[in-house]
Amino acid sequence: MIIEQRTYQLKPGSLHEFLKTYEVEGLEIQTAAFGELVGYFVSEVGELNRIVQLWKFESFEDRQQRRARLASMPEWRALLSKIGPLLVSQRNEILTPASFSPIR
């Protein structure tokens, strides 16, 4: 099992627009392709205008297959044209749980 941590830095003032658009149009699409959303977070202190998503995959190969499925969906590409301009940067990390982690 792996967790992908996706961190998005948004343009100042665009957080609420991003969240509203993603919740209404993107969450269902991405969940259908990816599977298990572990968590979705917004920064309140420190670097602001930042969103962190945590997605669970069975393996790196599972992640690759699911990402390819998502990328092939026309409705996902249409959504990216709406939310893409709101992004400043994106960072992805693959995390593996320690043997004593509650999430394994």
KOLMARDO-336570 format. One record per residue: residue number from 0; residue in three letters; chain; x negated, y, z of N, C-alpha, C in turn. Coordinates in steps of 0.05 Angstrom, whole numbers, plus 5000, padded with zeros to 4 digits. Layout:
# KOLMARDO-336570
<seq:NUM	type:Ala	mol:A	n_east:X	n_north:Y	n_up:Z	ca_east:X	ca_north:Y	ca_up:Z	c_east:X	c_north:Y	c_up:Z>
...
END
This chain:
# KOLMARDO-336570
<seq:0	type:Met	mol:A	n_east:4983	n_north:4977	n_up:5000	ca_east:5000	ca_north:5000	ca_up:5000	c_east:4982	c_north:5025	c_up:5000>
<seq:1	type:Ile	mol:A	n_east:4991	n_north:5044	n_up:4984	ca_east:4977	ca_north:5070	ca_up:4984	c_east:4997	c_north:5092	c_up:4986>
<seq:2	type:Ile	mol:A	n_east:4988	n_north:5115	n_up:4995	ca_east:5005	ca_north:5139	ca_up:4996	c_east:4991	c_north:5160	c_up:4978>
<seq:3	type:Glu	mol:A	n_east:5007	n_north:5172	n_up:4961	ca_east:4997	ca_north:5194	ca_up:4945	c_east:5007	c_north:5220	c_up:4958>
<seq:4	type:Gln	mol:A	n_east:4988	n_north:5237	n_up:4965	ca_east:4994	ca_north:5263	ca_up:4976	c_east:4991	c_north:5284	c_up:4953>
<seq:5	type:Arg	mol:A	n_east:5013	n_north:5296	n_up:4946	ca_east:5013	ca_north:5316	ca_up:4925	c_east:5018	c_north:5344	c_up:4938>
<seq:6	type:Thr	mol:A	n_east:4999	n_north:5362	n_up:4935	ca_east:5001	ca_north:5388	ca_up:4947	c_east:5003	c_north:5409	c_up:4925>
<seq:7	type:Tyr	mol:A	n_east:5023	n_north:5425	n_up:4926	ca_east:5028	ca_north:5446	ca_up:4906	c_east:5026	c_north:5473	c_up:4919>
<seq:8	type:Gln	mol:A	n_east:5010	n_north:5491	n_up:4908	ca_east:5008	ca_north:5519	ca_up:4916	c_east:5026	c_north:5534	c_up:4897>
<seq:9	type:Leu	mol:A	n_east:5046	n_north:5549	n_up:4908	ca_east:5065	ca_north:5563	ca_up:4891	c_east:5058	c_north:5593	c_up:4890>
<seq:10	type:Lys	mol:A	n_east:5068	n_north:5606	n_up:4870	ca_east:5066	ca_north:5635	ca_up:4868	c_east:5081	c_north:5647	c_up:4892>
<seq:11	type:Pro	mol:A	n_east:5070	n_north:5668	n_up:4904	ca_east:5085	ca_north:5681	ca_up:4926	c_east:5113	c_north:5690	c_up:4917>
<seq:12	type:Gly	mol:A	n_east:5132	n_north:5684	n_up:4934	ca_east:5160	ca_north:5691	ca_up:4928	c_east:5175	c_north:5670	c_up:4912>
<seq:13	type:Ser	mol:A	n_east:5163	n_north:5648	n_up:4905	ca_east:5176	ca_north:5629	ca_up:4888	c_east:5184	c_north:5603	c_up:4903>
<seq:14	type:Leu	mol:A	n_east:5178	n_north:5602	n_up:4928	ca_east:5183	ca_north:5577	ca_up:4944	c_east:5213	c_north:5569	c_up:4943>
<seq:15	type:His	mol:A	n_east:5231	n_north:5587	n_up:4949	ca_east:5259	ca_north:5580	ca_up:4950	c_east:5270	c_north:5572	c_up:4923>
<seq:16	type:Glu	mol:A	n_east:5261	n_north:5585	n_up:4902	ca_east:5269	ca_north:5577	ca_up:4875	c_east:5259	c_north:5549	c_up:4868>
<seq:17	type:Phe	mol:A	n_east:5234	n_north:5544	n_up:4874	ca_east:5223	ca_north:5517	ca_up:4869	c_east:5239	c_north:5496	c_up:4884>
<seq:18	type:Leu	mol:A	n_east:5243	n_north:5500	n_up:4910	ca_east:5257	ca_north:5480	ca_up:4926	c_east:5285	c_north:5475	c_up:4916>
<seq:19	type:Lys	mol:A	n_east:5299	n_north:5496	n_up:4910	ca_east:5327	ca_north:5494	ca_up:4901	c_east:5328	c_north:5478	c_up:4874>
<seq:20	type:Thr	mol:A	n_east:5311	n_north:5486	n_up:4856	ca_east:5310	ca_north:5472	ca_up:4830	c_east:5302	c_north:5443	c_up:4832>
<seq:21	type:Tyr	mol:A	n_east:5282	n_north:5438	n_up:4848	ca_east:5272	ca_north:5411	ca_up:4852	c_east:5294	c_north:5393	c_up:4865>
<seq:22	type:Glu	mol:A	n_east:5306	n_north:5404	n_up:4886	ca_east:5326	ca_north:5388	ca_up:4901	c_east:5350	c_north:5381	c_up:4883>
<seq:23	type:Val	mol:A	n_east:5359	n_north:5400	n_up:4867	ca_east:5383	ca_north:5396	ca_up:4850	c_east:5376	c_north:5380	c_up:4825>
<seq:24	type:Glu	mol:A	n_east:5353	n_north:5385	n_up:4813	ca_east:5347	ca_north:5373	ca_up:4787	c_east:5324	c_north:5352	c_up:4787>
<seq:25	type:Gly	mol:A	n_east:5306	n_north:5354	n_up:4805	ca_east:5282	ca_north:5338	ca_up:4803	c_east:5280	c_north:5314	c_up:4822>
<seq:26	type:Leu	mol:A	n_east:5290	n_north:5317	n_up:4846	ca_east:5287	ca_north:5296	ca_up:4867	c_east:5298	c_north:5270	c_up:4857>
<seq:27	type:Glu	mol:A	n_east:5322	n_north:5269	n_up:4846	ca_east:5334	ca_north:5244	ca_up:4838	c_east:5318	c_north:5231	c_up:4815>
<seq:28	type:Ile	mol:A	n_east:5308	n_north:5248	n_up:4796	ca_east:5292	ca_north:5237	ca_up:4774	c_east:5266	c_north:5225	c_up:4784>
<seq:29	type:Gln	mol:A	n_east:5252	n_north:5240	n_up:4801	ca_east:5227	ca_north:5230	ca_up:4811	c_east:5230	c_north:5206	c_up:4829>
<seq:30	type:Thr	mol:A	n_east:5250	n_north:5206	n_up:4845	ca_east:5255	ca_north:5183	ca_up:4863	c_east:5262	c_north:5158	c_up:4847>
<seq:31	type:Ala	mol:A	n_east:5277	n_north:5161	n_up:4825	ca_east:5284	ca_north:5139	ca_up:4808	c_east:5259	c_north:5126	c_up:4796>
<seq:32	type:Ala	mol:A	n_east:5240	n_north:5143	n_up:4788	ca_east:5215	ca_north:5133	ca_up:4776	c_east:5195	c_north:5123	c_up:4796>
<seq:33	type:Phe	mol:A	n_east:5192	n_north:5138	n_up:4818	ca_east:5171	ca_north:5132	ca_up:4838	c_east:5179	c_north:5113	c_up:4859>
<seq:34	type:Gly	mol:A	n_east:5203	n_north:5114	n_up:4868	ca_east:5211	ca_north:5097	ca_up:4890	c_east:5213	c_north:5111	c_up:4916>
<seq:35	type:Glu	mol:A	n_east:5195	n_north:5105	n_up:4935	ca_east:5198	ca_north:5114	ca_up:4963	c_east:5184	c_north:5140	c_up:4968>
<seq:36	type:Leu	mol:A	n_east:5200	n_north:5161	n_up:4974	ca_east:5190	ca_north:5186	ca_up:4983	c_east:5186	c_north:5184	c_up:5013>
<seq:37	type:Val	mol:A	n_east:5161	n_north:5187	n_up:5023	ca_east:5155	ca_north:5185	ca_up:5051	c_east:5162	c_north:5211	c_up:5066>
<seq:38	type:Gly	mol:A	n_east:5156	n_north:5233	n_up:5052	ca_east:5161	ca_north:5259	ca_up:5064	c_east:5158	c_north:5282	c_up:5045>
<seq:39	type:Tyr	mol:A	n_east:5171	n_north:5304	n_up:5050	ca_east:5170	ca_north:5328	ca_up:5034	c_east:5168	c_north:5351	c_up:5054>
<seq:40	type:Phe	mol:A	n_east:5146	n_north:5367	n_up:5052	ca_east:5141	ca_north:5387	ca_up:5072	c_east:5135	c_north:5414	c_up:5060>
<seq:41	type:Val	mol:A	n_east:5141	n_north:5435	n_up:5076	ca_east:5135	ca_north:5463	ca_up:5069	c_east:5117	c_north:5474	c_up:5091>
<seq:42	type:Ser	mol:A	n_east:5096	n_north:5489	n_up:5083	ca_east:5079	ca_north:5501	ca_up:5103	c_east:5092	c_north:5525	c_up:5116>
<seq:43	type:Glu	mol:A	n_east:5088	n_north:5527	n_up:5142	ca_east:5099	ca_north:5550	ca_up:5157	c_east:5077	c_north:5567	c_up:5168>
<seq:44	type:Val	mol:A	n_east:5054	n_north:5556	n_up:5172	ca_east:5031	ca_north:5570	ca_up:5184	c_east:5006	c_north:5563	c_up:5167>
<seq:45	type:Gly	mol:A	n_east:4987	n_north:5581	n_up:5165	ca_east:4963	ca_north:5576	ca_up:5149	c_east:4968	c_north:5584	c_up:5120>
<seq:46	type:Glu	mol:A	n_east:4961	n_north:5567	n_up:5102	ca_east:4966	ca_north:5572	ca_up:5074	c_east:4996	c_north:5571	c_up:5068>
<seq:47	type:Leu	mol:A	n_east:5008	n_north:5593	n_up:5061	ca_east:5037	ca_north:5594	ca_up:5057	c_east:5042	c_north:5588	c_up:5027>
<seq:48	type:Asn	mol:A	n_east:5068	n_north:5586	n_up:5021	ca_east:5077	ca_north:5580	ca_up:4993	c_east:5065	c_north:5553	c_up:4984>
<seq:49	type:Arg	mol:A	n_east:5065	n_north:5534	n_up:5002	ca_east:5053	ca_north:5508	ca_up:4996	c_east:5073	c_north:5486	c_up:5003>
<seq:50	type:Ile	mol:A	n_east:5074	n_north:5466	n_up:4985	ca_east:5091	ca_north:5443	ca_up:4988	c_east:5074	c_north:5418	c_up:4988>
<seq:51	type:Val	mol:A	n_east:5080	n_north:5399	n_up:5005	ca_east:5066	ca_north:5373	ca_up:5006	c_east:5086	c_north:5351	c_up:5003>
<seq:52	type:Gln	mol:A	n_east:5082	n_north:5333	n_up:4984	ca_east:5098	ca_north:5310	ca_up:4980	c_east:5082	c_north:5285	c_up:4987>
<seq:53	type:Leu	mol:A	n_east:5094	n_north:5265	n_up:4999	ca_east:5081	ca_north:5240	ca_up:5004	c_east:5098	c_north:5218	c_up:4992>
<seq:54	type:Trp	mol:A	n_east:5085	n_north:5203	n_up:4973	ca_east:5099	ca_north:5181	ca_up:4959	c_east:5085	c_north:5155	c_up:4965>
<seq:55	type:Lys	mol:A	n_east:5100	n_north:5134	n_up:4970	ca_east:5089	ca_north:5107	ca_up:4976	c_east:5089	c_north:5090	c_up:4951>
<seq:56	type:Phe	mol:A	n_east:5067	n_north:5077	n_up:4946	ca_east:5065	ca_north:5058	ca_up:4923	c_east:5053	c_north:5032	c_up:4934>
<seq:57	type:Glu	mol:A	n_east:5059	n_north:5010	n_up:4921	ca_east:5048	ca_north:4984	ca_up:4929	c_east:5018	c_north:4982	c_up:4923>
<seq:58	type:Ser	mol:A	n_east:5009	n_north:4995	n_up:4901	ca_east:4981	ca_north:4993	ca_up:4893	c_east:4976	c_north:5017	c_up:4874>
<seq:59	type:Phe	mol:A	n_east:4950	n_north:5020	n_up:4867	ca_east:4943	ca_north:5041	ca_up:4848	c_east:4955	c_north:5034	c_up:4821>
<seq:60	type:Glu	mol:A	n_east:4956	n_north:5009	n_up:4813	ca_east:4968	ca_north:5001	ca_up:4788	c_east:4998	c_north:5007	c_up:4788>
<seq:61	type:Asp	mol:A	n_east:5012	n_north:5002	n_up:4810	ca_east:5040	ca_north:5008	ca_up:4813	c_east:5044	c_north:5038	c_up:4809>
<seq:62	type:Arg	mol:A	n_east:5027	n_north:5054	n_up:4821	ca_east:5029	ca_north:5083	ca_up:4817	c_east:5025	c_north:5091	c_up:4788>
<seq:63	type:Gln	mol:A	n_east:5006	n_north:5079	n_up:4774	ca_east:5001	ca_north:5086	ca_up:4746	c_east:5025	c_north:5079	c_up:4729>
<seq:64	type:Gln	mol:A	n_east:5037	n_north:5056	n_up:4734	ca_east:5061	ca_north:5049	ca_up:4718	c_east:5084	c_north:5067	c_up:4723>
<seq:65	type:Arg	mol:A	n_east:5088	n_north:5074	n_up:4749	ca_east:5111	ca_north:5092	ca_up:4756	c_east:5106	c_north:5121	c_up:4745>
<seq:66	type:Arg	mol:A	n_east:5081	n_north:5130	n_up:4746	ca_east:5075	ca_north:5157	ca_up:4735	c_east:5080	c_north:5157	c_up:4705>
<seq:67	type:Ala	mol:A	n_east:5072	n_north:5136	n_up:4691	ca_east:5077	ca_north:5134	ca_up:4662	c_east:5107	c_north:5135	c_up:4656>
<seq:68	type:Arg	mol:A	n_east:5123	n_north:5120	n_up:4672	ca_east:5152	ca_north:5120	ca_up:4669	c_east:5163	c_north:5148	c_up:4672>
<seq:69	type:Leu	mol:A	n_east:5154	n_north:5162	n_up:4693	ca_east:5164	ca_north:5189	ca_up:4698	c_east:5156	c_north:5208	c_up:4675>
<seq:70	type:Ala	mol:A	n_east:5132	n_north:5206	n_up:4666	ca_east:5122	ca_north:5224	ca_up:4645	c_east:5137	c_north:5219	c_up:4619>
<seq:71	type:Ser	mol:A	n_east:5149	n_north:5196	n_up:4615	ca_east:5163	ca_north:5190	ca_up:4590	c_east:5193	c_north:5199	c_up:4591>
<seq:72	type:Met	mol:A	n_east:5202	n_north:5209	n_up:4614	ca_east:5230	ca_north:5217	ca_up:4616	c_east:5234	c_north:5245	c_up:4606>
<seq:73	type:Pro	mol:A	n_east:5251	n_north:5249	n_up:4586	ca_east:5256	ca_north:5276	ca_up:4575	c_east:5267	c_north:5295	c_up:4597>
<seq:74	type:Glu	mol:A	n_east:5284	n_north:5285	n_up:4615	ca_east:5295	ca_north:5303	ca_up:4635	c_east:5273	c_north:5313	c_up:4655>
<seq:75	type:Trp	mol:A	n_east:5252	n_north:5297	n_up:4659	ca_east:5230	ca_north:5305	ca_up:4676	c_east:5214	c_north:5327	c_up:4662>
<seq:76	type:Arg	mol:A	n_east:5209	n_north:5323	n_up:4636	ca_east:5194	ca_north:5343	ca_up:4621	c_east:5209	c_north:5369	c_up:4620>
<seq:77	type:Ala	mol:A	n_east:5236	n_north:5368	n_up:4617	ca_east:5252	ca_north:5392	ca_up:4617	c_east:5250	c_north:5407	c_up:4644>
<seq:78	type:Leu	mol:A	n_east:5250	n_north:5391	n_up:4666	ca_east:5247	ca_north:5403	ca_up:4693	c_east:5220	c_north:5417	c_up:4696>
<seq:79	type:Leu	mol:A	n_east:5199	n_north:5404	n_up:4686	ca_east:5172	ca_north:5415	ca_up:4688	c_east:5170	c_north:5442	c_up:4674>
<seq:80	type:Ser	mol:A	n_east:5185	n_north:5446	n_up:4653	ca_east:5185	ca_north:5472	ca_up:4639	c_east:5197	c_north:5494	c_up:4656>
<seq:81	type:Lys	mol:A	n_east:5214	n_north:5486	n_up:4675	ca_east:5226	ca_north:5506	ca_up:4694	c_east:5209	c_north:5511	c_up:4718>
<seq:82	type:Ile	mol:A	n_east:5198	n_north:5490	n_up:4730	ca_east:5183	ca_north:5494	ca_up:4755	c_east:5153	c_north:5498	c_up:4750>
<seq:83	type:Gly	mol:A	n_east:5143	n_north:5489	n_up:4728	ca_east:5114	ca_north:5493	ca_up:4722	c_east:5104	c_north:5521	c_up:4724>
<seq:84	type:Pro	mol:A	n_east:5119	n_north:5541	n_up:4714	ca_east:5110	ca_north:5568	ca_up:4716	c_east:5109	c_north:5579	c_up:4744>
<seq:85	type:Leu	mol:A	n_east:5121	n_north:5565	n_up:4763	ca_east:5121	ca_north:5574	ca_up:4791	c_east:5096	c_north:5564	c_up:4806>
<seq:86	type:Leu	mol:A	n_east:5081	n_north:5546	n_up:4794	ca_east:5057	ca_north:5534	ca_up:4807	c_east:5032	c_north:5551	c_up:4802>
<seq:87	type:Val	mol:A	n_east:5015	n_north:5552	n_up:4822	ca_east:4988	ca_north:5563	ca_up:4820	c_east:4968	c_north:5541	c_up:4817>
<seq:88	type:Ser	mol:A	n_east:4971	n_north:5520	n_up:4833	ca_east:4953	ca_north:5497	ca_up:4832	c_east:4966	c_north:5472	c_up:4843>
<seq:89	type:Gln	mol:A	n_east:4953	n_north:5449	n_up:4837	ca_east:4963	ca_north:5424	ca_up:4847	c_east:4939	c_north:5407	c_up:4855>
<seq:90	type:Arg	mol:A	n_east:4942	n_north:5392	n_up:4877	ca_east:4920	ca_north:5374	ca_up:4886	c_east:4933	c_north:5347	c_up:4893>
<seq:91	type:Asn	mol:A	n_east:4922	n_north:5326	n_up:4883	ca_east:4931	ca_north:5299	ca_up:4889	c_east:4910	c_north:5283	c_up:4904>
<seq:92	type:Glu	mol:A	n_east:4918	n_north:5269	n_up:4924	ca_east:4900	ca_north:5251	ca_up:4939	c_east:4913	c_north:5224	c_up:4942>
<seq:93	type:Ile	mol:A	n_east:4897	n_north:5203	n_up:4940	ca_east:4907	ca_north:5176	ca_up:4946	c_east:4897	c_north:5169	c_up:4974>
<seq:94	type:Leu	mol:A	n_east:4915	n_north:5162	n_up:4991	ca_east:4908	ca_north:5155	ca_up:5019	c_east:4914	c_north:5126	c_up:5024>
<seq:95	type:Thr	mol:A	n_east:4897	n_north:5112	n_up:5038	ca_east:4902	ca_north:5085	ca_up:5046	c_east:4903	c_north:5084	c_up:5077>
<seq:96	type:Pro	mol:A	n_east:4921	n_north:5069	n_up:5088	ca_east:4925	ca_north:5070	ca_up:5117	c_east:4902	c_north:5055	c_up:5132>
<seq:97	type:Ala	mol:A	n_east:4895	n_north:5065	n_up:5155	ca_east:4877	ca_north:5051	ca_up:5173	c_east:4892	c_north:5027	c_up:5184>
<seq:98	type:Ser	mol:A	n_east:4877	n_north:5007	n_up:5194	ca_east:4889	ca_north:4982	ca_up:5203	c_east:4909	c_north:4987	c_up:5226>
<seq:99	type:Phe	mol:A	n_east:4906	n_north:5009	n_up:5241	ca_east:4924	ca_north:5014	ca_up:5263	c_east:4945	c_north:5035	c_up:5257>
<seq:100	type:Ser	mol:A	n_east:4947	n_north:5043	n_up:5232	ca_east:4967	ca_north:5064	ca_up:5224	c_east:4995	c_north:5053	c_up:5227>
<seq:101	type:Pro	mol:A	n_east:5014	n_north:5069	n_up:5237	ca_east:5042	ca_north:5060	ca_up:5239	c_east:5054	c_north:5056	c_up:5211>
<seq:102	type:Ile	mol:A	n_east:5044	n_north:5070	n_up:5191	ca_east:5052	ca_north:5066	ca_up:5163	c_east:5031	c_north:5048	c_up:5150>
<seq:103	type:Arg	mol:A	n_east:5039	n_north:5024	n_up:5142	ca_east:5020	ca_north:5006	ca_up:5129	c_east:5034	c_north:4992	c_up:5107>
END
